[in-house]
Amino acid sequence: MPVSLSLQVIKCKAAVAWEPNKPLVMEDIEVSPPEANMVRIKIVATGVCHTDLYHLYEGMGEDDFPAVLGHEGAGIVESVGPGVTEFQPGDKVIPLIIPQCKECRFCKSPKTNQCEKGWDGGDDVNALAVSRLTCKGKKVLQFMGTSTFSEYTVVNQMAVAKIDPAAPLDKVCLLGCGITTGYGAAVNTAKVEPGSTCAAFGLGAVGLAAVMGCKAAGAKRIIAVDINPEKFEKAKVFGATDFVNPKDHSKPISQVLSEMTDGGVDFSLECVGNVGVMCSALESCVKGWGVSVIVGWTDLHDVAARPLQLIAGRTWKGSLFGGFKSKDGVPQMVKAYLDKKVKVDEFITHNMTLDQVNDAIELMKQGKCIRTVLSVSQQ
């Protein structure tokens, strides 16, 4: 048996966000050994998700820095702390943005994938007090409890999923957030029905995954909505049948869709994180039974709708991580990918290295990529 490194601090490279609205800086950081119930992971690959940009440019205050962003990663267990029996060094894993403790009332309920131990719940695993990362003598915040823009990270075992050892980490890292979020929003949250008509608003990775989920659920017509016409050919790959650019019309997009579909779509999914688009998506649903799901991430503005939109029988729902219970759902999605039931490779438009993270962020800011995968360290 090799000597365990679990008691040693690891020094490694990470992209540190020192302050909002500024480029990330490649730094040498220290990663603490895993304490009880913790797992230290060597990150092999990570995607760059729009949520990283949201927090860098919009969503976090000065108190939320310095931080190591990144939350869509995959890697290999390097060491485990006391009390960890589910994982061992060498396991392929994906760190999770929401945990699954399997013991709280939410985890025990089939109605939700929330967990009371989540970073937005009682235990704030984003807090500096529990961060396992330091740089230049300062604690560095672990974004969403993960921080995958680092060669190593330490995560609670409740927020780690063991995956099939055959899975290519530079592909399935994307199942740690975007693809799972969009696909699950259609399949689990909206519960898209065979033969239905759907609309996906926003054709980034989450929106394209929502399109893929609608197709997998048997929708007969899937309308892709985006202001970038270059996205339609990509949307076709995932199952879109129609494309609508709101800029091509003088009337509201909800009216355009209503006229296209004899009164509105059965299911709509907002995958932008824009409160105006959320309202348009709701209004695009048919009265009586239309279901609209908010998938896009934002916490900056209130959202409002006229009561009649809901009184008339529409349902407005939210979806976090596609409704998947994380430790159970991510390995299922990895298996579905390996069985060729879920597309992943088709989302990847660019491959870069961790030290090119600012280039990857710029690509996403300009809408010139779907997903960039960063190579973080060698397997």
N, C-alpha and C positions, 0 to 999 in steps of 0.2 A: 504493500500500500504506500502511495506517495505521501510525504509529510504534508499535512494540511496547512494551507496558508491562511486559514480563517482568522488567526489572531494578529495578522499583520495588516498595517495600513498599506494600501496600494496607491502609488503615484501614477497618474495617467493623464492623457490629453482630454480636454473637454472644450466645447464652445460655450463661453460664459456671456450671458447678457448682464452687463454691469448697470445699465440704465435703460429706460424706455426710449424707443425711437432711434436707437443707435445700433450699428452693426455689432454682431457677436464677435467676441475675441477668443482666439485659441489660447488656452492657458494650461499650465500644469496644475492639476488639482490633486487633493488627497481624498481617497475613498475609505471610510472606516470599515473595520471588519464587521461581519454580520452579527448582531446581537441575537437574543432569544427570538425565535420565530421569524428571523429575517433570512433573506437569500441574497448573496452577492452574485451579480450577473455580469459576464463579459458581453457587452453589446457588440454584435457583429454587423448589423445593418439597421438603419432607421429611415422611415419616410419623413418628409417635411409636410406637415398638415397645416391647413389654413388656421386652425386653432392656435398654433404656435405664433403665427403672424398676428392674430387677433390680440393675444396677450402682450406681445411685444409692442404693438403700435396703438392699441385701443383699451384693452381690458384690465391692465394691471397698473396700480399706483406706484409711487416711488418706494413705498414700504415693501413691495414685492420683488425687489432687486437687492443684490445680485441673484441671478437664477441660472440654472442650466435647463434650457427648454428641451423639447423633444418628448414624445409620448407614444410614438408609433414604431416600436422597435422589436427586435428579436435577438436572442443571444443564447449563451451557454452558461449554465450554472458553474461558477468558479468555486464557491464554498457556501456552506450553510451554517446557521447559528444553532444553539441548543434548542431542542424541541421540534426541529424540522425533520419530519420523516417522509414527507411526500416527494422531496427533491433530493438529488445527490449530484455531486460534481460531474459534469459531462452531459447532463440533461439539456436538451433543447427546449427553450421556454420563450414565452412572450409575456412581458410585464403588462399589467392591466390598469387602465385608467379608472375603473371602479372595481373595488374588491368584491369578493363573495365569501363572507365568513362562514356561511352555511348554518349559522346558529341563531341569528336575529330574526325578528318577526317578518322582516321583508324578505330575507333569503329563504325562509320557510314557506313563503306565500308564492303560489304559481302566478299571481297577478302582477308581479313586478320584478325587475332586476336590480332595484336599489338595494343598498346595504347600509345598515346603521353605522358601520365602521368606515363609510366612504369619506373621501376628502372634503365633500361638501356637507358632511354630517357632523356627528359628535367628535370624531377624531380628525383634526385637520392635519393630514399628512403632508400638506404643503408648508406647514409651519416651519420656520427656521429651527425651532427647538428640537424638532425630530429629524432634521436633515442630517444625512451621513456624509455630506460633501463639504469640503473646505477649500478655499483658494486664497493664498497670500494672507493666511491667518484669519480669514473671515468665513463664517458660515455662509453657504450658498444654498438658496432655496431649491428643493427638488420639485420641479414642475409636475403637477398631478401625481406626485409621489413616485414618479418614474425617472425623468431626466435621461432620455436616451441619446442626447447629443453629447455623450461621454463614453469613453472606452469601457468604463465600469460604472455600475450603479448598485445600490442596495435597496431592496424592496421587501415589504412584508409578504410572507408566504400567502396571505389571503389575496394578494394582488399579483399572483404569478400563475400562468397556465402552462402545464407541461404539454408539449406537442409531439407529434409523430417524428421520430428521429430521421425519417426520410425527407422531411420538409426542407426546401431550400430557404434559408433564413433571409436571403436578399430579396425574396418574393413575399413570403408570408408575414414579414414585418408589417405589411400594409393591413393585415387582418387585426392589428392591435387597435385600430381606430376606424379610419374612413370607410373602407369597404364593408366591414361588419355593421357599421352605423347605418349606412344607406340601405344595404340589403335587408337588414333586420327591420328597419322602419317600414318597409313595404310588406314583408312577410309576417313579422310578429306583431307590429303595432297597428298598422292599417288593416292587416289581414285581408289583403287584396284577394278578390274572388275570381275564379275562372270566368272568362268571357266578359270581364269588366273593362271599362275605359278609365285610364289613369293619366295624370299629368305630373311630371317632375319639374320643379322650378329650380334652375341652377344646375349646370352640367360640369361641376368639378367632380372630384373622385366620389364624394358622397352622393351627389345627384345621379351620376352614372351607375353607381351601385344600386341606387333606388330603382332605376330603370331595369337593371338586371334582376332585381327582386320581383318587380312587377311581372316581368316575363316568366320568371320561374314559377310564379303563383298562377300563371295561366291567363293574364290579361290579354285581351284581343287587340286593344288599341292603346298605345303608349305615346303620349304627346310630350315631347321634350321642349322645355321653354328656357331660352337663354338669349341674352343680347349679343352674344358672340356667335355669328353664323358658322365659324370654323369648327364649332363643337358638334355639329349635327352628324358629320360622317362618323365621328367617334361614338356618338350616341346610338347610331344604327348598329354598331358592333355589339352593343349590349341589349338590343331589342327594341329601340324606339321605332315607331312607325310614322310619326309626324314630327315636324319641327316648327316652332313658332318663335319668331323674334319680335318681342313687344315693340321694338323701334320701327317695325314695318307697318304699324297700325296707329291710327289716330284715336281709336276708341280704347277703353280699358281692356287689359288682357283677359279679365274675367268675362267680359262681353264677347270677345273674340272666341274664347273657348266654349262659351255657352252656345254660340251660333254654330260652332263646329260639331257639337255633340248633342244637339236637341235638348238643351237646358242645363248642361254642365256635366262634368266628369263624375264618376262614381268615387274615385279616390284621387286626392292630390297630396303631394309631398313637397314641402318647402325646404330646400337644401342650401340656402344662401346665408341665413342668419340676419335677415333684414326684415324689420317689422312691417314695412309696407308690402313686401312680397308675401309675408305671412297672411296678411289680410286679403291680398289678391288671390292667393291659393284657396283660402276659405270660400271666397265669393265665387270661385270657379267651380265649386262643387254643386251638384244637382241638389235641389231641395228635396226633403223627404228622407233621404238616406245617405247623402254624400258625406264622406269622411275626409277630413284634412288633417295632416300630421305635420307638426313643427319639428324639423330635424336640425336645421341650421342653428349654430351656437351664437348667442349674443346675450348680454345682460346690461345693455346700455340704455334701452328705451322701453317704455310701456307699450303694450300692444292692445288695440281696442277694436271692437267690432260692433255693428249695430245689432241689438238684441234679436231683431227679426231674422237675421242670418241663422241664428241657432234655434229660435222658436219654430222656424219652418222645418226643422228636422235634421239639420246638419250636425255633425259631431266634430269637435275640435280637440285634437289630442297632441300630446308631446311625446317625444321618443328620445331616450338617452341610451347611447351605445346599441341602438337597434333593438332594444328590449331583450337582448341576450343576457342571461346570467353568465357572468364573464368567464369564470373558471370552467364552466360546462360548455359554453357556447363557442369560445375561441378554438378549442381543439376540434369541435364539430365542423367549424368553418375550414380549418386546415385540412381535415379529412375530405370535405366536399371539394376543396381545391385539388387535392391529390387524386380524387376520383373524377376529376374534370367536370364537376357539376357547378363549380363557381369559377369565374374568370378572375385572375389576379394579374398575370403578366401584361395584359392589355391596358392596365391602368398606368404602367410605368413608361414614362416618356423620356426620362433622363436618368442616368447613373453618374454619380459624382462621389467624391471622398468627403469625409467630415470637414476637412479644412476648406472645402468649397461651399460650406453651408450658406454663406452670405450670397453667393451666386444663385444657389437654389432658392433662397428666399426671394431674391429679385425676380426670378422666373415666375414664381407664384404670384407676386405682387402685380406683375404685368399680364397675368393670365396666359402665359406661354407654355404652361405644362399642365399635366393632370397630376402626376406624382413623380417627384424626384426621389430616388432611393440613394441614400448616402452609405458608402462602405465605411464602417467605423473601425473595425479591427479584423484581423485574419482569424479564421476558425482554427 
